[in-house]
């Protein structure tokens, strides 16, 4: 049985490994996007001076609407419990458009724009930089979805291969060994790192698939009984680890980094094994 799962693990990892690495590393780069943007553009996210109390919501909407063309309207306002932060006003178009407003004066501080780096990382993570076609197959989205589905199977087969038979074997398998050569280090990183990141990688993969396949999204939402208004926010918070605050976001970030290294260490171990087998074959050949 282990031999079967070892073959499944290997022959799914070989063609999809590099794609999985790209998905994981680009996803890790997006985990702290908000913090990086706030650090670089503090004037957009924080008010110049904290007032006595914010303006009425209706007045803020009116002030923002006065700065917009007739074809664009205000959809809603996201407030903050932090009195020093600006409020985000969502617009009807273009998609995901919004502006940041000083809640004490109604002044529009600026519009929400994704930095080019994070825009590239997002497109790489979701579509491998592919663009949605006018018709036909969205290949980038399809490849990412297929690779993510394969990641689930790779992780499950990896658990079967790893499953220790004794407590001592369990303890040893969860150690990352240093000082005993590169091969030993990378092997232990592959095995122990995979186990440490397993749960988070499975959660990220299973939630990420909802953006790739409509049939999976429908089944997933029905399984968990999610209402339409809950779906996007709930899935996103679980996917990026924000559901548990900074702690789960850091763990998600580390798991994504480990997930990106697993195919690379796996490739090294596989190529090393092929090379060793070839050398042994040559040594016994008369």
Backbone as a ProteinNet text record, in pm:
[ID]
protein_1_A
[PRIMARY]
XXXXXXXXXXXXXXXXXXXXXXXXXXXXXXXXXXXXXXXXXXXXXXXXXXXXXXXXXXXXXXXXXXXXXXXXXXXXXXXXXXXXXXXXXXXXXXXXXXXXXXXXXXXXXXXXXXXXXXXXXXXXXXXXXXXXXXXXXXXXXXXXXXXXXXXXXXXXXXXXXXXXXXXXXXXXXXXXXXXXXXXXXXXXXXXXXXXXXXXXXXXXXXXXXXXXXXXXXXXXXXXXXXXXXXXXXXXXXXXXXXXXXXXXXXXXXXXXXXXXXXXXXXXXXXXXXXXXXXXXXXXXXX
[TERTIARY]
82.8	0	86.6	192.3	279.3	347.5	381.8	445.7	351.9	223.8	125.1	116.9	106.6	96.5	226.8	339.1	467.4	473.1	421.9	418	321.5	205.5	109.7	173.5	240.1	305.8	410.4	490.4	598.3	544.8	457.6	417.3	311.7	257.4	177.7	266.5	369.4	459.1	548.3	593.8	688.4	628.8	509.9	457.6	399	350.1	280	361.7	480	557.9	592.9	644	685.3	565.7	452.4	331.9	287.3	293.7	257.4	350.1	479.5	575.9	539.8	506	468.2	342.1	243.3	118.4	144.4	226.3	253.4	333.2	439.8	523.5	448.3	371.6	294.6	185	126.3	25.8	85.9	206.7	275.5	301.5	333.3	361.8	238.1	119	-4.9	-60.4	-8.1	-65.1	-61.5	49.8	64.4	59.2	-18.9	-32.8	-85.3	-186.9	-246.2	-145.6	-68.2	30	138	181.7	285.1	231.2	108	48.2	27.6	-14.6	-34.9	96.8	202.2	333.8	384.6	357	406	317.4	189	94.7	13	81.3	15.3	-88	-60.5	-152.4	-287.5	-291.2	-415.7	-503.6	-441.4	-513.4	-536.1	-468.3	-482.3	-515.3	-596.1	-638.4	-525.6	-532.6	-431.9	-452.2	-579.8	-610	-741.8	-739.5	-859.3	-956.3	-1081	-1181.7	-1259.8	-1359.1	-1442.1	-1528	-1594.1	-1677.7	-1689.1	-1706.2	-1718.7	-1846.7	-1844.5	-1963.4	-2070.1	-2195.4	-2300.7	-2271.7	-2309.5	-2282.1	-2342.2	-2462.2	-2527.8	-2449.2	-2390	-2313.4	-2183.5	-2121.4	-1999	-2030.1	-2141.8	-2181.9	-2206.9	-2270.7	-2299.6	-2170.9	-2076	-1949.9	-1871.6	-1871.9	-1801.6	-1874.2	-2007.5	-2086.5	-2066.1	-2043.3	-2023	-1894.3	-1800.5	-1673	-1675	-1786.6	-1794.3	-1872.9	-1842.9	-1926.6	-2064.3	-2161.7	-2300	-2314.7	-2223.6	-2234.3	-2186.9	-2124.9	-2071.4	-2142	-2180.3	-2249.8	-2178.9	-2216.7	-2161.2	-2240.6	-2170.9	-2237	-2242.9	-2142	-2139.3	-2015.3	-2012.9	-1900.6	-1852.7	-1721.2	-1660.6	-1594.4	-1647.3	-1594.5	-1484.2	-1423	-1317.1	-1336.6	-1307	-1315	-1197.4	-1092.1	-975.2	-1003.6	-1007.3	-1042.1	-938.8	-820.8	-715.9	-720.8	-804	-807.3	-913.6	-886.8	-985.8	-1092.1	-1201.8	-1307.1	-1299.5	-1336.1	-1332	-1472.8	-1486.9	-1616.7	-1612.3	-1700.2	-1704	-1789.4	-1740.2	-1807.2	-1870.4	-1966.4	-2041	-1956.3	-1861.3	-1772.7	-1648.1	-1540.2	-1523.8	-1523.3	-1508	-1516.2	-1412	-1454.5	-1369.8	-1317.5	-1377.1	-1330.5	-1374.7	-1288.8	-1322.2	-1229.1	-1268.6	-1185.3	-1177.6	-1073.7	-1056.3	-1091.7	-1168.1	-1223.7	-1192	-1159.7	-1143.8	-1284.1	-1314.4	-1451.7	-1488.1	-1390.9	-1418.4	-1442.6	-1389.9	-1405.8	-1478.9	-1482.3	-1541.7	-1446.9	-1321.7	-1223.2	-1183.6	-1185.2	-1140.5	-987.8	-928.7	-782.5	-716.1	-789.4	-735.2	-811	-783.5	-854.1	-770.1	-842.9	-776.7	-717.7	-588.4	-521.3	-423.2	-427.7	-334.5	-198.2	-92.2	42.9	77	155.3	190	248	332.2	390.7	282.8	189.7	85.2	-15.9	-35.9	-123.7	-65.1	67.3	135.2	130.3	155.2	150.7	10.5	-92	-229.4	-258.7	-220.4	-244.8	-162.7	-43.7	39.2	-22.8	-72.8	-132.1	-261.6	-342.3	-472.8	-472.9	-391.4	-403.3	-269.5	-158.1	-24.8	-0.3	-49	-35	-117.1	-200.9	-288	-400.2	-461.8	-574.2	-700.3	-813.2	-939.7	-974.9	-996.2	-1028.6	-1174.1	-1202.8	-1340.6	-1428.3	-1367.4	-1438.7	-1339.8	-1389.5	-1300.4	-1250.9	-1145.1	-1094.3	-998.8	-1016.7	-927.1	-814.3	-709.8	-607.8	-533.7	-498.8	-427.3	-505.9	-633.2	-721.4	-736.7	-747.7	-764.5	-640.3	-522.3	-397.5	-376.8	-403.3	-390	-486.4	-610.1	-709.1	-669.8	-622.4	-580.6	-460.6	-362.9	-244.5	-283.3	-380	-426	-495.4	-575.5	-640.8	-536.8	-433.3	-325.9	-249.4	-237.7	-170.4	-241.4	-373.7	-449.8	-414.8	-410.3	-376.9	-231.8	-143.1	-2	13.6	-56.3	-48.1	-103.1	-216.7	-277.2	-185.9	-132.2	-41.2	86.1	130.6	247.9	226.8	107.2	75.5	80.7	26.5	27.1	170.6	255.4	395.6	467.9	439.9	509.6	466.8	342.2	281.7	375.8	423.3	520.4	453.5	531.9	477.1	505.7	600.8	633.9	642.9	638.3	647.7	784.9	887.5	1023.1	1036	977.6	980.9	906	794.6	718.2	803.1	870.6	953.9	1066.5	1130.2	1242.2	1195.8	1075.7	1027.4	988.7	972.9	933.2	1050.6	1171.8	1292.1	1352.4	1390.5	1465.4	1613.2	1684.7	1822.7	1920.2	2010.8	2118.2	2252.7	2356.4	2491.2	2525.9	2437.9	2466	2459.7	2492.4	2495.6	2370.4	2383.6	2273.1	2156.7	2186.7	2079.8	1994.4	2059.8	1987.2	1902	1956.8	1882.5	1759.1	1775.8	1663.6	1558.8	1603	1507.8	1422.9	1487.9	1413.6	1324.6	1371.2	1288.8	1165.8	1182.9	1071.6	967.6	1014.9	923.2	863	948.3	898.8	826.5	884.6	819.7	682.5	670	541	437.3	480.1	387.4	346	441.2	408.8	311.4	326.6	243.2	117.7	104	-1.3	-141	-181.9	-318.9	-347.1	-253.5	-274.1	-275.2	-188	-184.5	-313.5	-365.4	-491.9	-606.3	-610.1	-715.4	-704.8	-582.6	-563.2	-601.4	-565.2	-596.8	-746.8	-810.7	-953.6	-1039.7	-997.9	-1072.5	-1036.3	-911.3	-868.5	-938.3	-974.8	-1042.4	-1178.6	-1236.8	-1367.7	-1359.1	-1239.8	-1221.9	-1187.9	-1162.2	-1118.5	-1228	-1312.6	-1411.9	-1551.9	-1645.9	-1783.3	-1848.7	-1825.6	-1887	-1837	-1709.4	-1653.2	-1707.5	-1716.9	-1767.1	-1909.9	-1993.4	-2131.8	-2138	-2060.4	-2058.9	-2004.7	-1900.9	-1838.5	-1935.7	-2002.8	-2097.4	-2216.3	-2262.7	-2374.6	-2333.9	-2211.3	-2162.2	-2157	-2110.9	-2097.8	-2219.9	-2318.7	-2442.9	-2424.1	-2336	-2307.6	-2410	-2458.9	-2548.4	-2468.5	-2536.6	-2469.5	-2392.5	-2447.8	-2382.3	-2258.8	-2244.8	-2132.1	-2015.1	-2041.8	-1948	-1812.9	-1809.9	-1682.9	-1596.9	-1655.6	-1579.5	-1530.4	-1615.2	-1579.1	-1466.6	-1480.9	-1378.9	-1246.5	-1251.6	-1128	-1056.6	-1131.4	-1067.9	-1002.5	-1062.7	-1003.6	-883	-895.5	-789.2	-660.1	-670.8	-551.4	-513.5	-594.3	-560.4	-598.7	-681	-716.6	-823	-882.7	-990.2	-942.8	-814.3	-763.2	-670.4	-674.8	-589.3	-447.7	-355.8	-218.3	-149.8	-183.1	-119	-143.7	-269.8	-301	-250.1	-239.3	-184.2	-35.5	36.6	179.1	197.2	114.9	123.3	88.9	-8.6	-44.7	70.8	134.4	250.2	363.4	395.7	503.2	467.3	340.2	296.4	306.3	271.9	282.2	427.9	518.3	661.3	709.9	671.4	709.1	649.3	523.1	458.6	532	587.4	663.1	795.4	853.4	982.4	966	848.6	829.6	858.3	804	839.6	988.1	1050.6	1192.2	1279.9	1253.2	1329.2	1296.7	1171.1	1132.8	1204.7	1216.1	1289.9	1436	1496	1636	1654.6	1569.7	1581.1	1556.4	1462.2	1429.9	1545.3	1598.1	1710.6	1833.2	1855.9	1968.8	1955	1834.2	1811.3	1830.9	1783.4	1804.6	1953	2026.5	2170.8	2243.4	2205.9	2268.8	2238.2	2114	2076.9	2154.5	2176.7	2252.5	2397.5	2454.6	2592.6	2606.7	2510.8	2515.2	2504.3	2420.2	2403.3	2531.5	2600.8	2727.5	2834.4	2832.9	2936.2	2924.8	2803.8	2785.9	2790.5	2792.6	2799.3	2941.8	2961.7	3097	3157.8
-121.2	0	126.7	126.6	244.3	268.2	160.2	175.3	245.6	210.6	274.6	423.6	458.8	599.6	675	603.8	667.2	703.4	614.1	643.2	756.6	757.5	866.8	998.7	999	1119.1	1170.7	1079.6	1118.2	1168.4	1091.9	1123.8	1234	1275.9	1398.5	1519.2	1497.3	1607	1650.8	1557	1589.3	1689.8	1666.7	1764.5	1891.1	1882.6	1997.3	2070.4	2018.8	2074.7	2221	2259.3	2398.4	2493.6	2449	2532.3	2550.5	2443.4	2451	2547.2	2544.1	2635.6	2780.3	2808.3	2943.9	2989	2900.7	2934.2	2965.3	2881	2899.7	3026.5	3049.1	3167.1	3296.9	3298.8	3419.7	3442.1	3333.4	3346.5	3401.3	3355.2	3406.1	3556.1	3600.8	3743	3829.9	3769.6	3847.2	3852.4	3768.3	3757.6	3891.1	3962.6	4088.4	4209.8	4197.6	4308.5	4434.7	4421.5	4539.4	4611.4	4534.3	4595.5	4669.6	4610.5	4675.1	4802.9	4797.7	4915.5	5027.3	4992.3	5093.4	5156.4	5077	5129.4	5225.9	5195.1	5278.2	5400.3	5391	5500.6	5532.2	5568.7	5593.9	5706.7	5807	5920.7	5880.4	5767.3	5719.7	5648.4	5585.2	5500.1	5564	5676.6	5740.5	5889.6	5942.6	6082.8	6173.4	6299.4	6396.8	6434.8	6446.7	6487.2	6423.6	6361.4	6296.6	6402.3	6398.2	6494.2	6446.2	6524.8	6489.8	6368.4	6371.5	6259.4	6260.2	6142.6	6136.2	6205.1	6246.4	6303.3	6196.2	6234	6135	6060	5935.2	5851.9	5913.1	5966.8	6024.6	6143.2	6222	6338.5	6295.9	6190.9	6139.7	6088.3	6017.9	5967.3	6083.1	6187.2	6303.6	6372.5	6387.6	6453.8	6373	6240.8	6156.9	6159.4	6150.1	6150	6278.7	6388.2	6517.7	6520.8	6431.7	6427.6	6327.3	6254.4	6147.6	6191	6132.2	6156.3	6094	6137.7	6091.4	5940.9	5881.7	5738.2	5648.3	5707.4	5629.1	5671.3	5573.5	5601.7	5533.4	5573.8	5514.6	5388.2	5276.5	5149.7	5124.3	5167.6	5141.7	5200.7	5196.8	5253.5	5151.5	5129.1	5042	5130.2	5125.3	5208.2	5134.6	5202.5	5143.6	5183.3	5090	5119.4	5204.1	5204.2	5286.2	5431.2	5525	5664.5	5733.2	5675.9	5737.4	5694	5595.2	5542	5609.4	5612.8	5662.2	5554.3	5594.7	5500.8	5472.2	5351.5	5311.2	5316.4	5393.6	5409	5332.2	5234.6	5151.1	5216.4	5205.1	5267.8	5162.3	5207.4	5114.9	5059.7	5136.1	5090.5	5178.6	5127.2	4991.1	4889.4	4764.5	4658.1	4676.6	4659.3	4671.2	4813.4	4912.5	5050.3	5105.7	5186.4	5250.7	5368.9	5455	5568.2	5570.7	5636	5649.7	5792.3	5804.7	5933.6	5961.5	6086.7	6130.5	6140.8	6057.4	6056.6	6183.3	6266.8	6387.5	6510.1	6505.3	6620.2	6583.8	6454.8	6412.3	6427.9	6464.4	6482.1	6345.9	6337.2	6216.1	6216.1	6118.3	6113.3	6054	5970.5	5908	5780.8	5724.7	5603.6	5479.3	5369.7	5241.4	5188.4	5166	5110.4	5003.3	4891.2	4783.9	4814.9	4799.1	4824.4	4727.3	4770.2	4681.7	4547.3	4547.7	4421.7	4325.6	4374.1	4286.8	4250.1	4337.6	4305.1	4189.4	4193.1	4085.6	3955.3	3965	3845.3	3783.2	3868	3817.8	3744	3804.1	3740.5	3613.2	3612.6	3492.4	3382.9	3421.5	3326.1	3264.7	3347.1	3300.8	3244.5	3305	3269.9	3250.3	3247.1	3233.9	3344.8	3464.6	3585.1	3579.7	3478.1	3470	3572.4	3608.4	3702	3629.2	3670.5	3606.6	3629.9	3522.7	3539.7	3582.2	3638	3675.2	3551.1	3443.4	3316.8	3201.8	3082.1	2967.4	2940.5	2861.9	2816.1	2917.5	2944.8	3031.3	2941.5	2927	2826.5	2851.1	2974.4	3003.6	2960.9	2995.7	2958.4	2807.4	2741.6	2597.3	2525.2	2571.6	2508	2525.5	2646.4	2670.9	2582	2572.5	2489.3	2342.7	2295.1	2154.5	2126.9	2218.3	2201.5	2202	2286.7	2291.8	2162.4	2108.1	1980.1	1869.4	1872.3	1774	1788.8	1913.6	1937	1863.4	1864.3	1792	1643.9	1585.6	1443.4	1416.2	1508.2	1493.8	1496.3	1587.2	1597	1471.3	1422	1302.6	1181.7	1166.3	1053.8	1068.1	1190.9	1214.4	1169.8	1191.8	1147.8	995.1	928.3	781.1	729	789	747.5	773.5	887.5	930.5	852.6	807	756.6	663	705.3	625.2	509.2	404	285.3	283.1	362.5	366.5	511.8	529.8	664.4	725.2	641	688	736.1	659.6	698.5	829.9	848.4	972.6	1090.7	1073.5	1180.3	1216.2	1115.9	1140.8	1204.6	1168.9	1219.8	1366.4	1418.9	1558.4	1649.3	1597.2	1676.2	1723.8	1849.9	1901.9	1893.8	1805.7	1771.2	1865.5	1921.2	2004.9	1944.8	1981.3	1936.4	1797.5	1735.3	1600.1	1593.3	1703.1	1705.5	1764.8	1809.9	1876	1781.1	1659.2	1566.7	1534.9	1511	1479.9	1598.7	1719	1839.1	1857.5	1845.2	1866.1	1756.2	1634.6	1525.6	1552.3	1590	1616.9	1740	1839.6	1958.2	1920.7	1832.8	1788	1712.6	1622.5	1538.7	1617.2	1670.6	1740.6	1870.2	1945.2	2069.2	2043.3	1935.1	1899.4	1867.6	1800.2	1765.8	1889.9	1978.5	2099.8	2190.2	2193.6	2282.8	2213.8	2084.7	2004	2063.3	2088.9	2134.4	2266.3	2361	2491.5	2479.5	2396.4	2378	2315.1	2218.3	2156.9	2257.9	2338.3	2440.4	2541.5	2587.8	2684.6	2625.7	2499.2	2434.8	2413	2360.9	2329.6	2454.5	2564.8	2690.7	2758.3	2748.3	2810.1	2751.9	2625.9	2561.3	2623.4	2693.7	2756.2	2866.3	2922.8	3025.9	2967.6	2837.7	2775.5	2699.5	2629.7	2542.9	2571.4	2612	2639.1	2517.2	2397.4	2276.8	2252.5	2278.3	2260.4	2367.2	2490.4	2600.9	2572.8	2525.9	2494.4	2384.3	2278.2	2166.8	2210.3	2293.1	2340.3	2424.2	2518.7	2606.4	2527.2	2430.3	2347.4	2261	2210.3	2123.9	2198.1	2323.1	2400.5	2488.9	2483.2	2557.5	2707.5	2760.4	2904	2981.9	3090.2	3179.5	3263.8	3318	3396.7	3514.9	3575.8	3693.1	3656.8	3531.4	3486.6	3435.7	3395.8	3312.9	3376.7	3492.5	3552.9	3585.8	3654.9	3694.2	3575.8	3475.2	3357.1	3279.6	3253.8	3179	3254	3383.6	3463.1	3463.8	3483	3489	3356.7	3246.1	3114.5	3090.8	3129.7	3105.8	3178.6	3304.1	3384.5	3380.7	3311.8	3297.6	3413.8	3505.8	3623	3592.3	3473.9	3438.6	3437	3411.8	3405.4	3518	3626.8	3740.4	3722.5	3797.4	3799	3663.4	3588.2	3457.8	3362.3	3347.7	3255.1	3307.8	3438.1	3493.4	3462	3474	3439.8	3290.5	3206.9	3062.4	3029.4	3099.5	3079.6	3119.8	3231.9	3279.1	3176.5	3124.7	3026.4	2896	2855.2	2732.5	2746.1	2864.3	2887.9	2881.6	2939	2931.3	2786.5	2711.7	2570.4	2493.5	2525.1	2458.7	2482.4	2602.7	2633.4	2559.9	2527.4	2456.5	2306	2251.1	2105.6	2049.1	2107.5	2054.1	2068.1	2176.4	2198.2	2095.4	2071.5	1968	1830.1	1810.3	1682.7	1657.5	1761	1747.6	1710.7	1777.4	1749.9	1604	1557.5	1420.1	1319.3	1348.2	1257.4	1249.9	1366	1368.3	1303.1	1328.7	1266.7	1114.6	1065.8	921.7	861.8	931.1	882.8	876.7	979.1	984.6	872	847.1	740.1	604.4	584.6	457.2	435.2	541.9	531.6	495.8	554.9	525.2	381.4	332.1	193.2	96.7	132.1	46.8	38.3	151.3	152.7	72	76.3	7.7	-143.5	-196.5	-342.4	-392.8	-299	-339.9	-384.3	-507	-556.1	-478.6
0	0	0	82.3	86.8	-46.8	-115.6	-246.8	-344.1	-339.6	-426.7	-397	-269.3	-233	-258.5	-248.1	-280.3	-429	-513	-657	-688.2	-620.9	-640	-599.5	-484.5	-432.5	-531.1	-584.7	-676	-808.9	-872.6	-1009.2	-1018.7	-907.1	-906.3	-877.3	-795.1	-757.8	-872.6	-953.1	-1060.7	-1160.5	-1215.5	-1313.3	-1250.7	-1127	-1067.7	-961	-927.7	-817.8	-833	-948.8	-968.4	-963.8	-1015.8	-1011.2	-866.8	-788.1	-646.4	-572.7	-605.7	-543.7	-574.8	-699.9	-740.1	-666	-657.1	-588.6	-441	-376.8	-232.9	-205.4	-280.8	-256.5	-287.2	-395.7	-427.9	-324.6	-274.3	-168.6	-40.4	-6.2	113.1	101.3	-19.7	-42	-20.9	-30.8	-18.7	123.6	213.3	347.9	422.3	411.9	485.3	392.4	286	191.6	259.9	341.9	406.7	495.8	572.2	661.7	584	475.1	392.6	330.5	279.7	217.8	320.2	439.2	543.5	586.1	585.8	621.8	515.1	388.9	278	251.5	285.5	257.5	382.8	487.4	615.5	606.2	522.6	510.9	453.4	383.6	323.7	426.1	522.2	616.7	753.3	779.8	910.4	893.9	986	979	1026.8	983.5	1027.1	1173.6	1213.4	1349.8	1393.2	1510.9	1562.8	1615.6	1567	1610	1730.9	1770	1886	1854.8	1739.2	1696.7	1544.3	1482.8	1337	1288.4	1163.9	1101.7	1086.4	1074.4	1048.1	917.8	914.6	797.9	670.8	681	563.7	508.8	597.9	554.2	484.8	536.6	473.7	333.1	319.9	188.2	91.9	139.2	54.4	9.7	101.4	67.5	-35.9	-21.6	-118.9	-252.3	-249.6	-372.8	-451.8	-381.1	-448.6	-530.3	-499.8	-572.6	-687.8	-702.3	-802	-925.4	-1040.4	-1159.1	-1139.1	-1220.7	-1204.8	-1223.8	-1300.3	-1330.6	-1216.8	-1113.3	-1001.2	-872.9	-792.3	-667	-549.8	-429.1	-306.8	-273	-252.4	-220.1	-70.1	2.6	145.9	209.9	341.7	417.1	519.7	521.5	622.3	727.3	848.5	956.6	1031.7	1125.5	1207.8	1352.7	1443.4	1585.8	1632.3	1551.6	1583.4	1543.5	1638.1	1604.8	1514.7	1502.1	1421.1	1274.8	1243.7	1107.5	1021.4	891.1	796.1	772.7	710.5	675.1	524.9	488.6	348.1	289.3	183.2	116.7	-14.8	-28.3	-148.1	-256.7	-381.2	-494.5	-584.9	-664.8	-750.5	-864.4	-913.4	-1019.5	-1025.8	-1081.9	-1131.4	-1017	-1052.7	-953.6	-842.9	-718.2	-599	-576.2	-641.4	-624.7	-490.2	-429.4	-303.1	-278.8	-187.1	-147.9	4.7	55.5	199.8	241.2	348.4	389.4	536.3	565.1	703.2	764.2	863.8	918	995.6	1028.7	1107.1	1018.6	894.4	803.9	675.2	641.9	515.4	398	423.9	317	258.5	127.1	58.9	56.7	123.3	135.1	11.1	-59.3	-178.8	-210.7	-325.9	-366.4	-339.9	-323.7	-298.4	-428.8	-429.8	-546.3	-501.8	-566.6	-533.6	-594.1	-515.1	-563.9	-676.1	-774.7	-887.3	-843.7	-739.2	-692.5	-646.2	-561.6	-509.3	-617.6	-713.8	-825.7	-906.2	-926.8	-998.7	-919.4	-787.6	-702.8	-702.6	-702.3	-704.1	-834.8	-946.4	-1076.7	-1091.4	-1033.2	-1036	-950.4	-835.3	-741.8	-795.6	-860.6	-906.1	-1047.2	-1135.6	-1277.3	-1348.7	-1275.6	-1336.4	-1439.2	-1407	-1489.4	-1617.7	-1632.2	-1748.9	-1736.1	-1846.9	-1848.1	-1891.7	-1836.5	-1868.7	-2014.9	-2091	-2233.8	-2253.1	-2369.1	-2401.9	-2415	-2456.6	-2469.7	-2461.3	-2438	-2431	-2289.1	-2280.6	-2151.3	-2090.8	-1963.9	-1887.7	-1835.6	-1917.9	-1890	-1759.6	-1732	-1608.3	-1486.2	-1483.3	-1372.7	-1364.3	-1479.9	-1483.6	-1431.7	-1471.2	-1427.8	-1277.9	-1227	-1083.1	-1005	-1051	-983.3	-983.9	-1098.7	-1109.1	-1019.1	-1018.5	-933.1	-785.3	-748.5	-609.3	-569.9	-661.4	-636.4	-621.3	-705.5	-695.3	-563.7	-515.2	-387.1	-274.4	-276.3	-174.2	-176.7	-296.8	-310.2	-270.6	-304.1	-266.8	-115.3	-49.2	96.6	163.3	115.3	173.4	153.1	32.5	6.5	89	110.9	193.4	337	390.1	526.9	536.3	435.2	434.7	431.8	348.9	340.4	472.8	532.4	655	778	784.8	907.6	984.1	1102.4	1178.3	1252.3	1273.1	1339.2	1488.3	1532.8	1675.8	1722.8	1854.2	1910.6	1883.9	1887.9	1861.3	1717	1625.1	1483.8	1462.4	1534.5	1525.3	1570.9	1683.6	1738.3	1642.8	1586.2	1493.8	1363.3	1319.1	1191.1	1196.6	1317.2	1332.5	1366	1352.2	1377.2	1245.1	1239.2	1124.7	1161.2	1093.2	1129	1061	1137.4	1083.5	1123.3	1050.2	1083.6	1035.9	954.8	905.2	753.2	688.6	543.4	482.6	358.3	289.2	264.6	221.5	189.4	312.2	425.1	548.2	592.7	578.7	616.6	528.7	397	306.2	320.3	348.6	369.7	494	602.9	726.5	711.8	636.3	610.7	529.8	432.8	348.5	431.5	515.7	593.9	710.8	797.5	916.3	878.3	782.8	739	680.8	604.6	546.8	652.8	758.6	866.5	947.1	972.8	1048.5	971.8	840	758.2	705.2	731.4	669.8	684.6	808.5	832.4	762	773	710.3	558	503	357.7	306.5	380.7	341	344.8	449.6	461.1	347.9	319.1	211.1	76.1	54.2	-73.7	-89.4	14.7	6.6	-5.7	57.7	41.2	-90.6	-132.1	-257.5	-379.2	-371.4	-484.5	-514.5	-417.2	-441.5	-546.3	-568.1	-669.5	-806.3	-811.9	-937.4	-1010.5	-935.5	-998.3	-944.8	-1030.4	-985	-919.4	-974.1	-917.2	-774.7	-752.2	-618	-523.6	-572.9	-490.8	-442.9	-533.2	-497.8	-392.7	-414.4	-318.9	-183.3	-183.8	-59.2	21.5	-44.2	25.6	79.2	2.1	47.2	166	161.9	269.6	403	399.8	522.7	550.7	461.4	482.6	488.3	402.7	405.2	324.3	382.8	310.5	212.2	112.1	8.2	65.8	170.5	229.5	311.4	350.5	432.4	349.9	227.9	153.7	129.2	65.4	25.9	147.2	245.6	363.6	444	462.4	540.7	474.1	345.4	271.9	272.6	247.5	241.6	376.2	485.5	617.5	654.6	616.4	643.8	553.2	428.5	330.4	366.3	409.4	439.4	587.1	669	810.1	898.4	849	930.1	1034.2	1029.4	1122.7	1268.1	1292	1428.6	1464.5	1388.3	1417	1364.5	1421.3	1373.7	1388	1493.4	1515.9	1400.1	1359.3	1250.7	1115.7	1102.7	977.8	966.3	1077.6	1077.5	1047.4	1110.3	1085.5	940.5	884.2	743.4	652.8	683.7	607.2	610.8	728.7	742.5	671.3	682.2	615.7	463.7	411.4	267	221.3	301.3	267.9	269.3	372.5	378.9	262	230.2	116.8	-13.4	-29.9	-150.3	-157.9	-40.4	-40.5	-60.8	-29.7	-38.1	-177.1	-284.9	-417.5	-448.9	-404.3	-434.8	-365.2	-235.9	-165.4	-221.9	-262	-322.1	-453.4	-537.5	-663.5	-637.1	-539.8	-508.2	-465.4	-374.7	-326	-437.1	-525	-635.9	-734.7	-774.1	-868.9	-807.1	-679	-609.6	-608.4	-588.4	-587.4	-726.1	-829.6	-967.1	-1000.4	-959.4	-985.5	-912.3	-786.8	-709.4	-769.6	-815.2	-877.4	-1006.6	-1082.6	-1206.7	-1179.5	-1074.4	-1038.2	-991.5	-913.8	-867.5	-984.3	-1080.3	-1197.1	-1277.2	-1290	-1362.7	-1290.5	-1156.4	-1078.4	-1085.8	-1112.2	-1119.8	-1263.1	-1358.6	-1498.4	-1532.2	-1585.2	-1618	-1734.5
[MASK]
++++++++++++++++++++++++++++++++++++++++++++++++++++++++++++++++++++++++++++++++++++++++++++++++++++++++++++++++++++++++++++++++++++++++++++++++++++++++++++++++++++++++++++++++++++++++++++++++++++++++++++++++++++++++++++++++++++++++++++++++++++++++++++++++++++++++++++++++++++++++++++++

